[in-house]
């Protein structure tokens, strides 16, 4: 079950649109509004986890889960490579144009393809593998949604308190390396233990 948490952490906490908006909201001093944005991201993930979580077993039959796990592992390794190769460029953001809100966080995360990259392998492969079903899906979904809320929240805090470091390409390259290696570990687990 640790594999679920490591995978979710690697995908959710790596730089992406939701996290970068939270970072810039922190840099621009949008504190409370930024936190509501993060709650919107978490709620969107809860909705998606519950929806896909309860439909996951019906979507992928048991006999195909090993194949999906191997393909998922290969895809996760590909994401790790992309994150490792990603560069972070400092951008000047007009504070008035990028004011974040709860609604923006909810809408962005519901439409964010990265959400599905995080959710689908968990609910269609890992939940069945660890016999997470029934009300356990709701509990895991809630916990993972809180974790999802924590991802942009950590970027918001970094932007608020560590403005210079948060905008440093070197720091963000280091963050990318850590997240990429977490994804490589999860990819290995997917492929070796399908």
C-alpha positions as MATLAB code, in Angstrom:
seq = 'XXXXXXXXXXXXXXXXXXXXXXXXXXXXXXXXXXXXXXXXXXXXXXXXXXXXXXXXXXXXXXXXXXXXXXXXXXXXXXXXXXXXXXXXXXXXXXXXXXXXXXXXXXXXXXXXXXXXXXXXXXXXXXXXXXXXXXXXXXXXXXXXXXXXXXXXXXXXXXXXXXXXXXXXXXXXXXXXXXXXXXXXXXXXXXXXXX';
ca = [
       0.000    0.000    0.000;
       3.034    2.220    0.358;
       3.300    2.063   -3.443;
      -0.047    3.903   -3.689;
       1.189    6.733   -1.487;
       4.596    7.002   -3.191;
       3.012    7.047   -6.640;
       0.378    9.613   -5.604;
       3.055   11.780   -3.982;
       5.326   11.602   -7.036;
       2.575   12.594   -9.446;
       0.671   15.076   -7.278;
       3.658   16.960   -5.887;
       5.626   17.264   -9.126;
       5.385   20.633  -10.880;
       2.243   20.911  -12.955;
      -0.348   23.578  -13.786;
      -2.189   23.451  -10.445;
       1.011   23.491   -8.399;
       2.637   26.261  -10.442;
      -0.427   28.499  -10.077;
      -0.278   27.931   -6.319;
       3.441   28.771   -6.307;
       2.821   32.041   -8.133;
      -0.141   32.798   -5.870;
       2.222   32.447   -2.898;
       4.843   34.658   -4.542;
       2.128   37.263   -5.213;
       0.887   37.160   -1.599;
      -2.564   35.642   -2.215;
      -2.550   33.690    1.096;
      -6.180   32.901    2.017;
      -7.423   33.014   -1.563;
      -4.580   30.687   -2.489;
      -5.562   28.244    0.247;
      -9.174   28.166   -1.015;
      -7.760   27.415   -4.458;
      -5.888   24.429   -2.948;
      -9.098   23.201   -1.284;
     -10.793   23.372   -4.702;
      -8.004   21.205   -6.148;
      -8.457   18.690   -3.321;
     -12.242   18.570   -3.764;
     -11.861   17.967   -7.503;
      -9.523   15.061   -6.780;
     -11.982   13.631   -4.243;
     -14.778   13.764   -6.821;
     -12.605   12.072   -9.451;
     -11.247    9.438   -7.044;
     -14.755    8.497   -5.918;
     -16.215    8.491   -9.407;
     -13.429    6.488  -11.020;
     -12.793    4.464   -7.865;
     -16.258    2.996   -7.806;
     -16.297    2.426  -11.559;
     -12.676    1.174  -11.787;
     -13.373   -2.522  -11.201;
     -16.059   -2.420  -13.891;
     -13.801   -0.638  -16.365;
     -10.863   -3.088  -16.263;
     -11.545   -6.799  -15.724;
      -9.262   -8.762  -13.359;
      -7.537  -10.723  -16.134;
      -6.235   -7.525  -17.789;
      -4.895   -5.845  -14.662;
      -1.366   -7.314  -14.943;
      -1.032   -6.098  -18.524;
      -2.379   -2.681  -17.562;
       0.039   -2.578  -14.606;
       3.043   -3.221  -16.886;
       1.868   -0.657  -19.443;
       1.157    1.752  -16.586;
       4.675    1.184  -15.232;
       6.171    1.991  -18.608;
       4.047    5.148  -18.817;
       5.014    6.171  -15.277;
       8.707    5.718  -16.182;
       8.079    7.914  -19.246;
       6.543   10.596  -16.979;
       9.578   10.336  -14.720;
      11.874   10.931  -17.700;
       9.795   13.936  -18.802;
       9.866   15.410  -15.292;
      13.615   14.807  -15.098;
      14.092   16.620  -18.421;
      11.690   19.467  -17.588;
      13.099   22.897  -17.115;
      11.653   25.596  -14.955;
      11.632   29.111  -16.289;
      10.891   32.078  -14.099;
       7.862   33.927  -15.370;
       6.618   37.360  -14.509;
       2.961   37.140  -13.625;
       0.577   40.046  -13.430;
      -1.098   39.756  -10.025;
      -4.448   40.938  -11.344;
      -4.498   38.360  -14.139;
      -3.712   35.341  -11.942;
      -5.815   35.770   -8.817;
      -6.716   32.254   -7.779;
      -9.970   31.064   -6.199;
     -11.753   27.930   -4.980;
     -13.711   27.728   -8.238;
     -10.522   28.044  -10.304;
      -8.858   25.217   -8.344;
     -11.907   22.958   -8.680;
     -12.368   23.617  -12.401;
      -8.680   23.426  -13.272;
      -8.201   20.097  -11.495;
     -11.367   18.532  -12.930;
     -10.046   19.349  -16.416;
      -6.353   18.670  -15.710;
      -5.040   15.574  -17.558;
      -2.495   15.133  -14.757;
      -5.440   14.290  -12.463;
      -6.258   11.234  -14.531;
      -2.573   10.263  -14.671;
      -2.641   10.223  -10.863;
      -6.030    8.572  -10.389;
      -6.495    5.912  -13.067;
      -3.484    3.708  -12.170;
      -4.373    3.895   -8.487;
      -8.044    2.992   -8.763;
      -7.890    0.518  -11.652;
      -4.672   -1.329  -10.766;
      -3.537   -0.622   -7.222;
      -6.912   -0.591   -5.454;
      -7.822   -4.046   -6.813;
      -4.300   -5.358   -6.147;
      -4.578   -4.434   -2.455;
      -8.256   -5.484   -2.246;
      -9.437   -1.935   -1.558;
     -13.162   -2.020   -2.219;
     -16.506   -0.815   -0.895;
     -16.215    1.811    1.816;
     -12.414    1.495    1.771;
     -12.465    3.216   -1.627;
     -14.165    6.217   -0.011;
     -11.631    6.310    2.846;
      -8.640    6.018    0.522;
     -10.188    8.593   -1.822;
     -10.594   11.036    1.054;
      -7.007   10.499    2.228;
      -5.606   10.864   -1.270;
      -7.724   13.982   -1.861;
      -6.264   15.532    1.308;
      -2.847   14.631   -0.050;
      -3.831   16.275   -3.355;
      -4.854   19.428   -1.485;
      -1.452   19.388    0.216;
       0.418   19.464   -3.097;
      -0.548   22.982   -4.212;
      -0.603   24.046   -0.551;
       3.092   23.184   -0.239;
       3.825   25.191   -3.396;
       1.719   28.069   -2.020;
       3.749   28.048    1.204;
       7.004   27.802   -0.717;
       5.971   30.779   -2.816;
       4.962   32.763    0.289;
       7.971   32.083    2.497;
      10.729   31.148    0.107;
      10.078   33.483   -2.795;
      13.666   33.596   -3.998;
      14.221   29.828   -3.685;
      10.799   28.974   -5.135;
      11.591   30.964   -8.261;
      15.068   29.448   -8.633;
      15.465   27.134  -11.645;
      18.127   25.195   -9.697;
      15.757   24.489   -6.809;
      12.951   23.465   -9.154;
      15.372   21.209  -11.077;
      16.201   19.476   -7.784;
      12.474   19.064   -7.008;
      11.981   17.588  -10.491;
      14.813   15.080   -9.875;
      13.328   13.887   -6.582;
       9.851   13.502   -8.099;
      11.233   11.728  -11.176;
      13.109    9.173   -9.081;
       9.990    8.526   -6.997;
       8.130    7.818  -10.235;
      10.930    5.507  -11.416;
      10.584    3.522   -8.187;
       6.837    3.200   -8.672;
       7.292    2.229  -12.341;
       9.689   -0.505  -11.247;
       7.119   -1.781   -8.728;
       4.368   -1.764  -11.373;
       6.491   -3.710  -13.873;
       8.128   -6.195  -11.485;
       4.981   -6.965   -9.441;
       2.135   -6.710  -12.010;
];
